[in-house]
């Protein structure tokens, strides 16, 4: 091992990088995350490979892209879905690798990869949020401790925190542990958060993002399903309250690690599954906030902070591009765990361990990022961003240096044709290398998730 007998991984839902104090937002109150960033390593260009819940989580747990593991959209828990189906059965997951290395593995909160009412693949213990939907932020609901239903009444973020703290305080195993904490409070619906927190933000007289242009095609597909976003100011206050709830949880877990004298021997990582728009580009939501699906910066950028002052070279802000597949490799590297299926896994992820420790050589110096959502694919570098849609006339190209808000689509501008062709070729090469034929996103019409829509008719999509 490299000195990390314990790992705590916070994996929040819908928490965008822009919604953190340490990422430059002066309105949202995040003292615990700001502390982690100040005393740890903050990755300034962290991305999700797919901007929606289930695929992004699968990417982090497998180190593979959606076109490899085959989960291309959120996994529903209502209607025709088998809520207990294990979507990861054919994969060797991050917690399984920790189990094989002698760790105790624990999941508390959201999983969203199937097995909703069952014990979870790779985890010795799980206390999961369960399949009942919608998930309100407080009230009575049925949770699942492995496969046993447990009725709890209260604020979801507090219940998750209490379970995490109770595990740390009461653990009896002498094994090192991997503790994954999946918070949900930044997810819609944006109401029902503690009134004192929401009122704190109301008094700030916040203004949601006011874009000068709307997303160029499609519509806001979630308005018919979620009315809470129709009052933008209140929705933003509720969203920020959810962020602060998560921040409070981070602080409570850090304090319990200190109480148990585990703070010197525990690696703490904070990240989220994907980003979110709160009025940005005229939309509310993530990659599926519009139809056609989007890959705007607010959807794909995530917070990523690594904290362990005695082991990583702290007080760093790193600008290298990293994503969930890189984090998969890095967590294993930090724990000194060798992946026995590394060759078969064919992961695009590269460990950024060297960036955290100033070790040599610098093994990860990415300056570009690829993303996908079904048949929509993207590449961006420090300046340019290309998004390819199934229909060429809907593809997008942006000069982010000149147009950081992605408002001027230059895809059909002949002056950029050579750059676009080069990036198109790079997208093709990347997804040809990191793809399993039957799981290729280009063939993913996503009918199981959007049964009313065919890709050849999506421009007129309405709920």
Secondary structure, DSSP 8 states (H G I E B T S, - for coil): --S-SEEEEEEESS-BGGGSGGGT-SSS--HHHHHHHHHSEEEEEEE-SSSSHHHHHHHHHHS--HHHH---S----STT--TT-BTTTTS--HHHHHHHTT-EEEEEE---SB-TTS--TT-SEEEE--S-SS--SEEEEEEEETTEEEEEEEEHHHHHHHHHHHHHHH----S-EEEEEE--TTSS----S-HHHHHHHHTTT------SS--SSSEETTTTT-GGGGSHHHHHHHHHHHHHHHHHHHHHHHHHHHHTT-GGGEEEEEEES---EESGGG-EESTTSEES----HHHHBB-EEEE-TTTS--SEEEEEEEEHHHHHHHHHHHHT---TTHHHHT------HHHHHT-SS-------EEEEETTEEEEE-SSEEEEE-SSGGG-EEEETTT-TT-----TT-GGGHHHHHHHHHHHHHHHHHS--GGG-GGG---TTT-TT--GGGGGG---
